[in-house]
Amino acid sequence: MRTVEKIAKEKIVEKLLEKHSDFKNNPYIEDLGQDIYIQLSLMSEESLNQLYNNGELEFFIKKIIKNNLYSTTSQFFYKYNRFRKITDEINYTNEEDED
């Protein structure tokens, strides 16, 4: 069994996402989880296995989560948050026009 399959079976990514307080109200939590699994599956089996066996995997995934949530250059930002911010601004502008 590949290491990424073990990670998915143990739901490590999902558990770490649930613990992250800045992400609880984000509607794209499942999408970020899937993006993280894609990133992990693109890593070499040797590197991923080493992180898993040395107990460093959770720290590594937390770093991926943090980078995706707070970086305006992350793939997550461009796929989801940027769009959400633009639509929020449009909705806010439309609400002001109605007043």
Sequence and secondary structure as in RCSB ss.txt:
>XXXX:A:sequence
MRTVEKIAKEKIVEKLLEKHSDFKNNPYIEDLGQDIYIQLSLMSEESLNQLYNNGELEFFIKKIIKNNLYSTTSQ
FFYKYNRFRKITDEINYTNEEDED
>XXXX:A:secstr
  HHHHHHHHTHHHHHHHH GGGTT TTHHHHHHHHHHHHHHS HHHHHHHHHTT HHHHHHHHHHHHHH TTSH
HIIIIIHHHHHHHHHHHHHHHHH 
